[in-house]
């Protein structure tokens, strides 16, 4: 059985509009494998590639720094049923958006795009909450970067037949 991201309680008193790096995981409702489709590749069997919904999710991630000039997308990966994102909030935009503002806007825009694509207005795509972790130092940043980068390979090892 697949497990979702760990539930976290927001840090009491922490200002989530504060400049810094954050690791975010956003999951689809019911862990629905919405963002990938598997395609046959000669000599490799079935391999994942982005579905139309996954393409919308990627394009909107790449638009976040345009919508929020204080946001820098450091690293991300779109998996079949979740998205891992390492982002930095920089100082400069006033008022600074909170991490919740950024994630909420992203989820809303992607949901509308996917619903428009499939003709399913009002259908929820994402779980209500998301996992977040405040990056505390360079070592934490680098280990999070590596975790995101290696996530597809870990998925192949866990869910694929040899």
N, C-alpha and C positions, 0 to 999 in steps of 0.2 A: 504494500500500500504506500502510495506517495504521501509524503508529509509536506505541508505548507511551510512558509517561513515562520520562524518563531514569533510568537506574539510578544510585543514589547510595550512597556508603559513609557510614555514620553518622559524625558528627564524633567523632574519637577523644577519649575522656575527657569528652565532653559529657554532662551530666546531663539526660536527657530528661524528668525530673519537675520540672525547673526552670521557674518561672513565665516565660511568654513566649508569643509568637505563633508558630504553625507552619502551613505550607501542606502539605496532604496530598493525594495523588491515589491512589485505590484503583480498580483495574481488575478487570473480570470475567475469568474464565479464557477464554483464546482470544479476548478482546475481544468476547465474545458480546453482541449488542445486546439486553440483557434489560430495561432500565429504561424504554424508550420504546416506544410504538406510534404509528404514523402514522395520523391521521384526516383525512378530506377536510374542507376548509374552503372554503366558497363564495368564489370569487375568489382563493384563495391556493393551491389545490392541496392536496397532502398536508402536514400540519403535525404535528410531534411533540407528544405529550402523554404524561404518565406512565402506564406500564402498571401493573398490579396489583403487580408486583415493585418498580417504581419508587416506588409509593406506600408500600410497606413500608420501602424505603430512606429515603424522606423522613421518615416518621413516627419511625423509629428515630434518625435524626439529631437530630430535635427533642427526643427523650427523653434524649440524652446528658447535657445539663446537670442533669437530674434524677438520673440514675444516678451522675454524677460532678459534685458541686456546684462543684468548682474549674474546670470546663470552661465556656467561653463560646464558642458558635458565632457567629462574626463574619459569615461569608458562606459560601454553598455553592451548587453547581449539580450537578444530577444529569443526566448526559449518557446517551446510549443504552448505553454500555459502560464508563463510568467515572464517578467522583464526584470533584469538586474540593471541598476543604474548607479554610477558613481558620478556625483555632480558637486560642483563648488558654487557657493553663493559668494559673490564678491561685493565689496562695498561700491557704491556709486549710484545706484538707482534709489530715488527717494520718493515715496517710502519704499524700503526694501521689501520685496515679497517674502513671505515665510515659505519654508519647505512645503507646508500644507497647501499654500496658494499654488505653487508650481505643480505639485503632484495632482491637485484637484483639477487645475486647468487642463493638464495633459490627459487625465482620465476622461474628462468631459469631451474634449475635442476628438479623441480617438473613438470614444463611444459613438458620437454623432457621425463620424466618418464611416465607421463599420456598419452602423444601422442604415445609413444612406446607401452603402454598397449592397447590402442584403435586403433592403426594403423592409426593415424591422424597426420602425421608429419606437422609441421608448424602451427597447430591450436593454437590460443592464449587461454590461460586459465584464466589469471588474468587481472584485470583492470590495466591500465598503472601506475596509481599512487597508493599510499597507505596512510593511515592515520598514523601519528605518534604524540606522545606526549612525551616530555622530562619530566621524573619523577624528581620532584624538592625536595622532602623531604620524610621522612619515612611515614608520614600520606598519602601522594600521592601514595607511593609504596603500602601500605597496602590496600588502597581503590581500586587501580587498580587490585591487586591480587584478592580481593573479587569480583570485577566486572567480571573478567575472570572466576573465579570458579563458580559463580552463573549464568553465561550466558545460559547454557543448560536448567536450571529450568525456567528462564525467557522466553525462547523460547517456552517451553512446555505450560506455562500459556498463552502466547500470541497467539500461532498458533494452539493449540489443542482444540478439542471439549471436554467438560466435560465428 
